[in-house]
Amino acid sequence: MTPFADPATRDRILDTAGRLFYARGIRGVGLAEIIAAAGCGKNVLYRYFPGKDELVRAYLERFAERLGPEMDAAVAGLERAPAAALVAVARHVADQVAAPDFRGCPFRNYLREMRDLSGSSGRLALAEVRRLRDRVDALVAELGTDDPEVLAERIWLVLEGAYASAPYGDREKAASTAVGLVQDLLTAA
């Protein structure tokens, strides 16, 4: 950071951009709108974020920094109970989806909207989605079922379905149904 850098200003710009990106999508928000909403000048924004790509990356990184510890907390104490940990993962996803202000997972939103896996933001978004998949795969592997790949894929599709169904219909019902389906899959395994 330059000698004139102020972390509070950077945070204010990032807060503003994050709120706008999450509400309207990355393509739907221009830098001029972010500058006006954050109450900063163009040069100030560019001091912290040389371009929109860097701002988008910082937005996704900030979400990743929060999501990892939240998911860790959701499964804390369940290290020796993989089935319970899988249900806890499903409940965590369900809680996100059922929240009244939920507008989709920022990583999935980015991948759906931008369809760019080659840039740093695309690689980050995909890595974060894969991190959850890896967690599901590892927990299912600990169960010792006959066909862990099939069970992991089914649980994954339930979780992805919960994320995808959020904009439609009754979120709370979809969220509780997703948790119930994961429990049913585990019972059947």
Sequence and secondary structure as in RCSB ss.txt:
>XXXX:A:sequence
MTPFADPATRDRILDTAGRLFYARGIRGVGLAEIIAAAGCGKNVLYRYFPGKDELVRAYLERFAERLGPEMDAAV
AGLERAPAAALVAVARHVADQVAAPDFRGCPFRNYLREMRDLSGSSGRLALAEVRRLRDRVDALVAELGTDDPEV
LAERIWLVLEGAYASAPYGDREKAASTAVGLVQDLLTAA
>XXXX:A:secstr
  TT  HHHHHHHHHHHHHHHHHH STT  HHHHHHHHT  HHHHHHH SSHHHHHHHHHHHHHHHHHHHHHHHH
TT TT HHHHHHHHHHHHHHHHHSTT    HHHHHHHHH   SSHHHHHHHHHHHHHHHHHHHHHHHHT S HHH
HHHHHHHHHHHHHHHTTSS HHHHHHHHHHHHHHHHHH 
